[in-house]
Amino acid sequence: MAKVVVVTGASAGVGRATVEEFARHGYDIALLARDPDRLARVGAELQSRYGIRALSIPTDVADAEAVEAAATSAEAELGPIDVWVNVAMATVFAPVSQLSAQEFERGTRVTYLGQVHGTMAALSRMRVRNRGTIVNVGSALAYRSVPLQSIYCGAKSAIRGFTDALRSEIIHDKLKIQLTTVDLPAVNTPQFDWAMNKMGVKAKPVAPIFEPEVPARAIFFAATHKRREVWVGFPTVKAILANRFAPGLIDRYLASAGYKGQLTDIPLAADPPANLYEPVPGNYGAHGRFDDESKVGSWEMFTDRHRSAFWALAALGVIGGIHWLAKKHNV
């Protein structure tokens, strides 16, 4: 009998690439996202291409009751959940001074509490069977925040704290449940076209950029191997280490480079799409508009499997990079 995975944010971006990866390995999949039409198209494509069962469940992960109901439907239709992957996110590109409390609340409910809701729904079922795997998708920005993304950075930092606390509880209770975090670099997804944006020009990921299939492979690896966490790509490693060695220097560097590194020169439309409160309709897929600039591979498996041996080399590289930044920006 095929294993069952639930993936949130499954209709586009990293979530869309992730369901493709699990389907390719024969998993039956419950797909959770807000847009019912796009979700249905993804489910139909997966069933046709891979011959797996795909259950589309329109769900706003900010709603705990809706997530719980989705978990119940998934098990009723597909069987016991073996893996739960929390991918869904929402953000706003803007400085804190231009954000409202309502925008902070909504972004946090989707990106942080959405993962809490998914984890709780999965955990309550996995505890009974004393087996299963939960994958929370984090970010390098959980370790090193950047300007213009305070909502997202705060939520990803909260995910890290929540996951670490829960992991200790699982160990205390001697449960055979695997809890892992996959921290992502910049990824070429549609979020840079549909996230709420108050900057007047289109946003872009900070180079180097990776195609969504790279984190999708890392997520599948994390779900099928016993790893505490997986850092995807060397840029993630550099960001985490740099912040440990010289956070004040990185603060000043990002103050001068963090804005232009995330913004293009392309003006926004008069009424640009924004998916914070409602999904943006359209036939969006896993990829955004940065295919020409994106990498199709990374060292994410290497850095996880051989992290102890890699630390010394990575630290040397980061120290060299910090020295270069200090000279370049006179800080």
Secondary structure, DSSP 8 states (H G I E B T S, - for coil): ---EEEEESTTSHHHHHHHHHHHHTT-EEEEEES-HHHHHHHHHHHHHHH---EEEEE--TT-HHHHHHHHHHHHHHH-S--EEEE-----EEB-GGG--HHHHHHHHIIIIIHHHHHHHHHHHHHHHHT-EEEEEEEEGGGTS--TTBHHHHHHHHHHHHHHHHHHHHHHHTT--EEEEEEEE-EE--THHHHSEE-SSEEE---SSEE-THHHHHHHHHHHHS--SEEE-SHHHHHHHHHHHH-HHHHHHHHHHHTTGGGEEEEE--SS----SSS---S---S--S-GGGEES--SHHHHHHTHHHHHHHHHHHHHHHHHHHHHHHT-
